[in-house]
């Protein structure tokens, strides 16, 4: 018997075949993604691994004396044998309200995203299981904030945790004691010294370097978290736990790697290198082939040019082994940058944002860092001139190695703009659709040109190439009519299609 079982749906409990960009397939409408394709891109996670969020929660519960097990979604029938009192479910976007899923489902005719559907299927399975073995279901993770104002699926779980999971020890104790749980539990963030170090390996070798962001963008939720750089010893211990347990990569979780060890928006070159030097030694010791970096910012890249060059040398990035990294480009309009995110350019002047962007991306490319640029359209007060300036910036970056994630504006829970309106396709002007078209076409071109650098498996490469060819044809077909594309795909359902067989028949015969 166990006190607690922790789990998550299959879009999270996977290593995406080593290519994290696959995770964005989960942002598409569920009805447009064939089951055969889901099985290919979301393979079952190794039994020894779990998401970093679950590992952190598991560690805190174990250190507090609870008996805990982590189960992958296909292992949930073991609950009948384990007989837990509580099942904790981690989720990222249970209601299709994050920017990328909201955008793609809106453009392609509506419906729940893959992420939402898989979350729902998981809850349905758990509710069938608890007819035989009664237990409480507690939902948490970064997506649980969506239940702060919405009650969809409330009949399928007992409590939603709003806030950090580690601050819920009293809640779990109440559940074990058989006490009535609140529908929503608001947890408090803990100090670093009260956070537990993971006990088991996290998928993809994830380890958290920083928490929050000091730049204060009004549309962004991480800015409400206390800005923290985690201690070097803690980070190195967690990396080694991952590597000792067979994980083959190291992946940094951070809103901005170049601000590690900084109290504000200045680059702390010494603190970063003090961390990167021992990480490079661990990389060599365990023969790690790839190090992944989640995020950096444009301004800190420019400020930390020498730091970027040194990290490249230490971690072995090269033309044959580049690294992709997310940056918040957001807009080419200096007016919108100053109005909603003036801290994004600090310590530089937001009036020079576009020149700063070009300089930052050139620095990244010179060091074999390929940025994935987030763009937002539909910010409140955005006008056609703002969109044209963004289009101009996209044109200026045409020769760079980069990819784009373009989103509608979404008022994220916990951000300063959480009470604003969601942007919807009815407001998609010709210029905005042109922006989508250019971003998508540039991304397809960049993926094709650089596929061999990121994917080694021949079958994966073949399927990706064929899929990209089909996507490119669709985008070109609807280049001038977003609404026709929406209406065409609104009634489509590809769940039963054997995508791999269809592509093979078309391209290999």
Secondary structure as GFF3:
##gff-version 3
##sequence-region A 1 509
A	DSSP	beta_strand	4	8	.	.	.	ID=ss1
A	DSSP	three_ten_helix	16	18	.	.	.	ID=ss2
A	DSSP	three_ten_helix	20	27	.	.	.	ID=ss3
A	DSSP	three_ten_helix	30	32	.	.	.	ID=ss4
A	DSSP	alpha_helix	35	41	.	.	.	ID=ss5
A	DSSP	alpha_helix	52	63	.	.	.	ID=ss6
A	DSSP	beta_strand	68	70	.	.	.	ID=ss7
A	DSSP	three_ten_helix	73	78	.	.	.	ID=ss8
A	DSSP	alpha_helix	79	82	.	.	.	ID=ss9
A	DSSP	beta_strand	86	90	.	.	.	ID=ss10
A	DSSP	alpha_helix	99	107	.	.	.	ID=ss11
A	DSSP	alpha_helix	114	129	.	.	.	ID=ss12
A	DSSP	beta_strand	136	140	.	.	.	ID=ss13
A	DSSP	three_ten_helix	142	148	.	.	.	ID=ss14
A	DSSP	three_ten_helix	154	156	.	.	.	ID=ss15
A	DSSP	beta_strand	159	162	.	.	.	ID=ss16
A	DSSP	three_ten_helix	165	168	.	.	.	ID=ss17
A	DSSP	alpha_helix	169	176	.	.	.	ID=ss18
A	DSSP	beta_strand	184	186	.	.	.	ID=ss19
A	DSSP	three_ten_helix	192	194	.	.	.	ID=ss20
A	DSSP	three_ten_helix	203	205	.	.	.	ID=ss21
A	DSSP	beta_strand	206	208	.	.	.	ID=ss22
A	DSSP	beta_strand	210	211	.	.	.	ID=ss23
A	DSSP	three_ten_helix	222	224	.	.	.	ID=ss24
A	DSSP	beta_strand	228	229	.	.	.	ID=ss25
A	DSSP	alpha_helix	232	244	.	.	.	ID=ss26
A	DSSP	beta_strand	249	253	.	.	.	ID=ss27
A	DSSP	three_ten_helix	257	259	.	.	.	ID=ss28
A	DSSP	alpha_helix	269	285	.	.	.	ID=ss29
A	DSSP	beta_strand	290	293	.	.	.	ID=ss30
A	DSSP	alpha_helix	298	303	.	.	.	ID=ss31
A	DSSP	alpha_helix	305	315	.	.	.	ID=ss32
A	DSSP	beta_strand	323	330	.	.	.	ID=ss33
A	DSSP	alpha_helix	334	340	.	.	.	ID=ss34
A	DSSP	three_ten_helix	342	345	.	.	.	ID=ss35
A	DSSP	three_ten_helix	350	352	.	.	.	ID=ss36
A	DSSP	alpha_helix	353	366	.	.	.	ID=ss37
A	DSSP	beta_strand	369	377	.	.	.	ID=ss38
A	DSSP	alpha_helix	384	396	.	.	.	ID=ss39
A	DSSP	beta_strand	402	408	.	.	.	ID=ss40
A	DSSP	three_ten_helix	425	427	.	.	.	ID=ss41
A	DSSP	alpha_helix	430	454	.	.	.	ID=ss42
A	DSSP	alpha_helix	458	477	.	.	.	ID=ss43
A	DSSP	alpha_helix	482	490	.	.	.	ID=ss44
A	DSSP	alpha_helix	499	508	.	.	.	ID=ss45
###
